Every structure is written in structure tokens, then in C-alpha cells.
Amino acid sequence: MTANKIIIIGTGYVGKELARQAIDAGLEVVGTTRNDETIQTLHDLGATVYRWSVDDEQAPWVSHLGPDTAVVYSIPTLFRSYQEVTETDGVGSMPRHIIPIDRVLTLCEERGCDRFIYLSSTSVYGDHGGEWVDETSPLRPASPVGKMRADIESHLMNRNSIGAVTIARLVGIYGPGRTLLDYLQSGRYSLVNGGKKVTNRIHVHDIVRAILAIIDQAPRDPRIYNLTDGHPQTVRDLIEFITSETGIDRPPEESLEEYARRKGPNSLARWKNSIRVRNDRLRQEFDFQPEYPDVFSGYKALLKKH
């Protein structure tokens, strides 16, 4: 591994697990966040922490950048309206949703950073009618967030002026403290459109294992990887598995129209998009095998600890 230091820009759920596994592997970790609880967690793990936002004028963490550094950018898109972000202040101006990540990438370039990894989303694929997609499939994003992430990906792949730029497209994340169990128990979850939607999932532990493999082994040219367990299931099948394992009542059903009125366009697009996501590239290039090969094995382990 060329990099012996990881800087996590926007340390959230995945970032905290990345910090834990990286520190266990003997790497130095630097994280940015605005969340008090996350700051304490990173301190307890032994990471260096900066309370920082992409809107801040100064970037104090920049002193840690260097040729031995891998930067993992995990800040979500900061806007909800695609029309808003594509409006610019003048001819040739950069769209607003690209400015934050471009600023960070510029700092990495100036200091010879070894690798830059953007945690994106399979929302960039849009709807493929339930067909299988891989990293070469056409992008048809329908949601505002999916369109913004696709724009960011294109910007990064075309710019690529540091050592290596890699894009990791994540599917539905689950793991300790992030399951459907609390939603089902509280009555806040509904089975939209009968649960017919195909859902692609990956355990947070396997996401981090994949990120560390990318840092260690990915080629120097721009590269995209789908981070998924590769075994999509319907939402109904997952909910029925959880309710049968726990005895929790099956949630009520809700139409797409009712859901759209309640949750808005981004959430609706997630339910209407139907894809099955392959992870062949991840498996073949890194000999990667998920510790939790499907969502049922992952949830079974989580429910035993609950």
C-alpha cells in the first residue's frame, strides 16, 4: 500500500467504520465532521479530527496531505433541486454542486496526494427496468441527487490530474445501528407499491473492506467500482425475512402516489428505479469476497446481536 494515511472528508456512518478498520490495520486516520458525537467517536478511536465544513474558508486538515495520503470524499450532494445547482453566476462558471469537491481535489493535487476516492451512489444508473447493470452501463439518473452525482463523477473522471481518482458507487447500506428494525418497530415504515422494488444492499463492514482494497490495489487510471453484495432481493422478501425472524408485525402498504406526496422526488425516484447491480469488477480485480454475501446473512447476524 502506497498510502499510509487516510483522510476522510465528511465522516459519517461509513467513515466511522473506515476509521476503525484503518486504525486497526495500522494506518493513520484524519477525519472531518461537524457532528459532536462523531468527533468523540473518532477521538476515542485514535484519529485526528477537525470540525470542518466544505463551506469553511480555511481547511486545517490540509497539512496532513502528501504523497502517502489517500483521501476518501464522503460528503453527500448539498442541494435538492437540480435546477438550482446548474444555474451559475456567469458564463463558464462551475455548477454549484461540483464546487465543493473540486475545491478538495485541488488541494489534493497541490500536495501530491496519492489517491482520491469519491463515494458515489448507484442512483446514477437510474431505472433499467430491473435489468443487471455494471460499471459500463449507461447512466440514466432521474432523481436530482442521481443527476448531481453523475455530474460530479464526470467532472472527476475528466479532470483526473492527481495520482489516481476512483469512484465507488454504493448501494443500500446497512449494519450495526442502521437497519430497518427500528423503523418497523416504531411503525414508521410502509411497504411501498407492495414491496416489488428490487433492492441492492451491502453491509458497512464490506464497504470498508472494499475501500481499503481500492486504496491498496486499484490501478492508477480512473476507475469505477460498484460496491454491493451482488445478490439483489425484493423489498418484500427482505421485510418478510425480518418480520419472520423477529415477530414484528408486517408493515402497512402504501401506493407510490401516497409515498410521493409524503416524501418528495428524491425518495420517489429511489423506489421507482429498478436495477440489479453487479460487483464482478470488484471481485475479479481484488479477489474480493463479501463477508456477508447477501442481505439475509447480514441481517441474521445483526438480529442475533439486537
Secondary structure, DSSP 8 states (H G I E B T S, - for coil): ----EEEEES--HHHHHHHHHHHHTT-EEEEEES-HHHHHHHHHHT-EEEE--TT-S--GGGGG-STTEEEEE----S-S-HHHHH--SSTT---TTTHHHHHHHHHHHHTT-SEEEEEEEGGGGB--TT-EE-TTS--B--SHHHHHHHHHHHHHHHH--SS-EEEEEE-EEEBTTBSSHHHHHHT---EEGGG-SEE-EEEHHHHHHHHHHHHHH--SS-EEEEES-S--EEHHHHHHHHHHHH------EE-HHHHHHHH-HHHHHHHH---EE--HHHHHHH----SS-SHHHHHHHHHHH-
